[in-house]
Amino acid sequence: MGTLNLEALSFRYPGRGETVLDKVTLAIPAGGIFGLLGPNGAGKTTLISILAGQLRGATGRISAGDEPLEALRRRRPHSLGLVPQEYAFYPMLTCAENLRFFGAMQGLAGARLRERAAAAAAFARVESVLGRRAGRLSGGLKRRLNLAIGLLGEPEILLLDEPTVGVDPQSRAFLLESIRSLAGAGRTIVYTSHYMEEVEAICDRVAIIDSGRVLVSGALSEVIPDDSDLEELFMQLTHRSLRD
Amino acid sequence: MRRLLALWEKETLALSRDVLGLAVLFLMPAAFIVVMSLALSDVFKGGPARRTEFAVIASDGPEFAKQLTERLAGDGFHPSPEPPERGVLHVTKPALTLIVPLGFERALGTPLGKAGSPPALKLVADPSLPPALLLAFQQRVLGVVLALRVSAMMRQAGIAANADAFDLKRAATLSVETIGGSGRPSSVQQNVPAWLIFGMFFVVMPISSLFVVERREGTLARLVSLRVPFSMLLLGKVGPYFVVNLAQAALMLLAGRTLVPWFGGETLALPARWDLLAAVTACTSFAAIGWGLLVAVCSRTLEQATVIGGVGNILAAAVGGIMVPRFVMPESMQRLSEVSPMAWALDGFHAVILRQGGAADIAAPCGKLLALAAVLLAAALWVHHRRRVPVSAQ
């Protein structure tokens, strides 16, 4: 799969006046981690939701290589994986039941389903809690289960929406290391976070958006001035006023 | 199909771990069936099966009072073992006290002229006595007085006659045959289908609650991102709750057969046509699940789902003859009840259980329930389509 290209992508929610995304143009190369940054309400989650196919009605064009993303997804439905910022699993089901259910929803069955569930559980290190109800796990384990579910279909494009919120430093370090290893396997990873040091540590390229517009985009080394860091650049571009 | 089966399995697992939700679905209707069947048993039995005590206070002496008492007794009316004194008639026992004025016995033998007025009797009644029972006793008193008057006048005319010969009950025998052979519903025949329907419609609670949680927790968004069609997500809820509704029906019939008689109530008479009972149950289930799906899609919070689903069910039950049988409602309310899906379902169950009807008798209620289910499902899809933003990403 080639570069994920967004060309002049615009979106507004039905019945609301303001534009949430305004002609967003980005090039997200395969095999790296692309950091998508912005203050609350900037349009990050909306952008992720459009890429994941949850929101329709956006104008502009999204393509993966030479092929429209929608066509790729019709051809290979599970080429794209999503790890949302919510714990998007069933708290009353066990971890194993959640993995089995979401695997089946991706068309996996029988031995292949068991194999993928075991591999995803092992990758996210949740094998020891497979029999426990997901709602009773610690915050770190919940995040890891969330990641495991997103990897069941072996997606080529992985969308990670603030995947480390509310976890302890050990779990965060583990998650970041895992995500880095996923990019090494040739995936395209879009990563949103409010933690600038995380983005600086694992992303190759970044884009900072605000009010639905791209303020800056490019390789980390290109966008951050020599005598500055990502957080300083972020504050400089998005200003200090509170957003919510 | 594999994905649909996975959705059914997930829904079943989720429901099986919701102990409170299951209690609402199974224990609530069972409790209502037992309590209401017992509490309303006298109301459904009518006069003869209900014990009502009465007393006669006659100023013409104890013999006349005794004669009247003996003639008035029967068909559920029993002489009070402790007749009240005149001064304590406000006490509610006995429920009926007939006060006979001085000279009444003599007046019975006197022909009434054109201008004459009949002898005056007074009946003191407990205000809580059902009007039908009061009317029945009034007719009974007038019948007895007529028999006594005719026999007294015939005696005066020199014809030996006993008042027994003019007893209205001896005039002719009148048997009543009702459609289906079982008459008006007994308490248990009314309450088992009624509270079963109420319980079946309560699947709105777990359906909508889990759906709201799925939307709030981002699970629905994840499923949409996996390209699971929304119509399949809705269908994924139909299978498990259909099974739940069938299980409710089986258990509530069992409660009517075992639990109610165990507590001293009547035993539910089972229908002759089980296939028709299954058809009515299935149609009711589809309507209930359709209602649950619409509430689920329309509700943004658990509170909304609880209020819309719960209040909607209670209103439909109140109007539809679940809480109060329709035959005791005034005509205007009976007409209004025809808009309640619960009334359609009750019509279907009564046609099978009470009237031992055939397929033609359940066609109309089943047709209405299925049409409603289709409309509700279409409305749920339409509401979802209109919003076009199924995720919590807003």
Contacts between the chains, C-beta under 8 A, distances in Angstrom:
chain1	res1	chain2	res2	distance
A	13	B	389	6.2
A	13	B	394	6.6
A	14	B	387	7.7
A	14	B	388	5.8
A	14	B	389	7.0
A	45	B	393	4.8
A	46	B	393	6.2
A	48	B	393	7.7
A	49	B	221	7.2
A	49	B	391	5.6
A	49	B	393	4.4
A	52	B	221	7.6
A	52	B	224	7.9
A	52	B	225	3.9
A	53	B	224	6.8
A	53	B	225	5.5
A	53	B	227	6.6
A	54	B	221	5.2
A	54	B	224	5.0
A	54	B	225	5.5
A	54	B	390	6.7
A	54	B	391	4.6
A	54	B	393	6.7
A	55	B	388	7.9
A	55	B	389	6.4
A	55	B	391	7.0
A	55	B	393	7.0
A	56	B	388	6.2
A	57	B	388	6.5
A	73	B	227	6.8
A	77	B	226	7.5
A	77	B	227	5.0
A	78	B	226	7.1
A	80	B	225	7.3
A	82	B	221	7.9
A	82	B	222	6.1
A	82	B	225	4.5
A	84	B	218	4.4
A	84	B	221	6.1
A	84	B	222	6.1
A	85	B	218	7.4
A	86	B	216	7.8
A	86	B	217	5.3
A	86	B	218	3.2
A	86	B	221	7.8
A	86	B	392	6.4
A	87	B	217	6.0
A	87	B	218	7.3
A	88	B	217	6.1
A	88	B	218	3.7
A	88	B	219	4.9
A	88	B	221	6.6
A	88	B	222	4.1
A	89	B	217	7.6
A	89	B	219	6.4
A	89	B	222	8.0
A	90	B	10	6.6
A	90	B	14	6.1
A	90	B	214	8.0
A	90	B	219	6.4
A	91	B	217	7.5
A	92	B	13	7.3
A	92	B	14	5.1
A	92	B	17	4.5
A	92	B	18	7.0
A	93	B	10	6.8
A	93	B	13	5.7
A	93	B	14	6.7
A	93	B	17	8.0
A	97	B	10	7.6
A	97	B	13	6.1
A	100	B	6	7.8
A	101	B	6	5.7
A	101	B	9	7.3
A	101	B	10	4.8
A	102	B	222	7.4
A	102	B	226	7.4
A	104	B	2	6.3
A	104	B	3	6.2
A	104	B	5	7.8
A	104	B	6	3.5
A	105	B	3	5.8
A	105	B	6	6.3
A	105	B	7	7.9
A	105	B	223	6.2
A	105	B	226	5.1
A	105	B	228	5.7
A	106	B	226	5.8
A	107	B	2	7.4
A	107	B	3	7.3
A	109	B	2	5.7
A	133	B	17	7.9
A	149	B	222	7.5
A	153	B	226	7.8
